[in-house]
Amino acid sequence: MEPLGPILLTLGELLAVLALLWAADRWLHRHLQGVMFLWTNDPEIALWLYALVLFPGVLIHELSHALTARILGVRIGHLGIFPRRVDRRIQLGFVPVEETDFLRASLIGAAPLLAGGAVILALGHYVFGTPEVLAALSAGEWLGALRGLGAALQAPDAWIWAYLVFAVGNTMLPSRSDIHAWPFLGAALVIIAGVMLLAGAGALLLKGVADFLGWAARWVVLLGGSTFLVDLPFFLLLFLVEKGLEHWKGQQIVYR
């Protein structure tokens, strides 16, 4: 039976990249809202400007939900792509989906991550050459990675494509409502794994898990790396603008 060590290591890498993506996404949304409020001093105008910056990503997010639901034969309601306040939360978009089984609900919930990831990886590969930059980073060739990133930003309309990666990358993570069926899917997979172990298929199970995690880790690391590389200039700009507005207006945003 294949040892669990490599599987646990790969799973740890996968979870670490996902955690970094979540942390970057959370930082961006909070500080983007903060900058818009500092700029306008009006919560409603700030809300619409915040939503406008991320609109391309919101559109892809909601359309992927709707298209996946249609393909799976699940009825949907009216597609919403404008921001609204729901209790104490801000909802940038929404698409009502009828109740369905946990498998189809899980696929519909995961659709924005898959669609957004496909867009980012395609732009990274064909526009920015991020696979070569990431390969240089993984080999410890920092100078080569910086040169590659600098060359990528010389691509035609590079900043337009970079903005699209920024908007999509920071709206592709599933919301809490998107993942409501995932625990049921996880429980079903655990049951299937238990049955396979009892049937004596432990080696086959471990090989399948290792292969899947290896594929998922490569995909998520490439996705996360591509997103982080393009996000860095935008995050730095956002941080500098926020500090400049705080100094100019004599106000400070406190994030909770």
Buried (B, 14 or more C-beta within 10 A) or exposed (E): EBEEEEBEEBBEBBEBBBEBBEEBBEBBBEBBBBBBBBBBEEEEEBBEBBBEBBBBBBBBBBBBBBBBBEEBEBEBEEBBBEBEEEEEEEBBBBBEBEEBEBEBBBBBBBBBBBBBBBBBBEBBBEBBBBBBBBEBBEEEBEEBBEEBBEBBBEBEEBEEBBBBBBBBBBBBBBBEEBBBBBEBBEEEEEEEBEEBEEEEBBEEBBBEBBEEBBEBBEBBBBBBBBBBBBBEBBBEEBEEBBEEBBEEEEEEBEEE
